[in-house]
Amino acid sequence: MRDATTPSPPRPVREVAIVGGGAAGVLVALHLLRAGEGRLRPRLIEPREHPGEGIAYSTRHPVHLLNVRAGNMSAFADAPGDFVEYAGTRDATPDAGTPLGQRYLPRAWYAAYLRDALVRRADGLDLHVRDRVVDIEGDGPFRLRLQSGARLDADAVVLATGNAPRAALAPGTGQVPAWDYDAIAAIDPTADVAIVGSGLSMVDVAMSLGANGHHGRIDVFSRHGLLPLAHHALGGPHDPVEGLEDLGVRARLRRLRAEGAALAADGRPWQWLMDRLRPQGRALWRSLPPVEQARFLRHAVRHWDIHRHRIAPEAAERLQGLLRNGQLRVHAARVRDIEAGDSGVRLRVRPRGADSDQWQQADCLVDATGIETRLQALPGSLLATLAGRGRVAPGPHGLGIAVDPEGRVLVPGGAAAPGLYAIGTPRLGEEWETTAVPDLRVQAAAIAARLAAVG
């Protein structure tokens, strides 16, 4: 029997490999350092030079703004002022008295904040492994094979693979990806530009072109022709919307339209209704049976996206300015073919409701079709490699990978893989609302708490 005065042996340091060093990966590392109290050592495996960027935050252009108010962007839910405090140390231009926490700040600031937070909490440890994971072997402990040929051993693994762009829209046409921010900024200001896709990445493209003094024509093509809507200048209440869980998709939409109309009749913004729904997103998705989830994905998802994933008011105003002066034109049309021409590209499109195609000419083509969320459409990726060996399975409706409610990866057949977790986009099919920082930090904290409790 151990004497009561004999100290317990120290618990060993456990190595946690984080696959991907974008915002999700850095948030996991921060929460591991916080929860582990020195017993968890994160290793952030990311080929980019700077962690914290990924696709969304790698831009250096100040016109690309956060789509969430600064006051909601802290890495820690219990320290809501953390990002605002950091932003206050930068050269923040006053905005007519608007508090910093209510503003939509440049996305580049957020990447810098994450790196600063990581350096401050890492206590001198170099956590960044500048490489790419190509395979994961073992069932805990794990061995990760890296692109360089090196191996890395870990007691646990967190898949923070982030967003992957869709396959090239039209190879051989000289298209520019929307996320190649420097290439977008270098487009000739006189060029007529065709953008395929009308979501958030299209807004980034339009902001870059506008900042560059672009005066050529900008044509946007998407099936629905719907643009992201704007946040209201003031945030609203967050008390839950009651009684939605027992309704199907159609009934939910009718209810939300009615509540939005009631807000408008009372002189209040409809955005406040979406603010109230925000904390309920995961529960609302999970409360739908699979057939209703599929109905939502077929018929309602685009309308949900433009209302739920809104843009900064100043970005919306710049976009409206381009629309008002006729420089930016939005076409509800399906792109059926793209051909490289002698000068530029030709797009064959079918306008919505039309029974024949039209040809559109442009000097430059920008692919803003967004991220790929289906596991089967990610050939050559780490997730595809793991799926091919039976280590992961597609998530509901083919979105992301299968995980349990705690984010543990499920192998085909439904069993949880011990010590293997996922965060962010890979959890899309299970949680739906899973990619914004307020969602990611909750997932990161839960994973860190679970790993800290083990061993």
Order of alpha helices (4+ residues) and beta strands (2+ residues): beta-alpha-beta-alpha-alpha-beta-beta-beta-beta-beta-beta-beta-alpha-beta-alpha-beta-alpha-alpha-alpha-alpha-alpha-alpha-beta-beta-beta-beta-beta-alpha-beta-beta-alpha-alpha
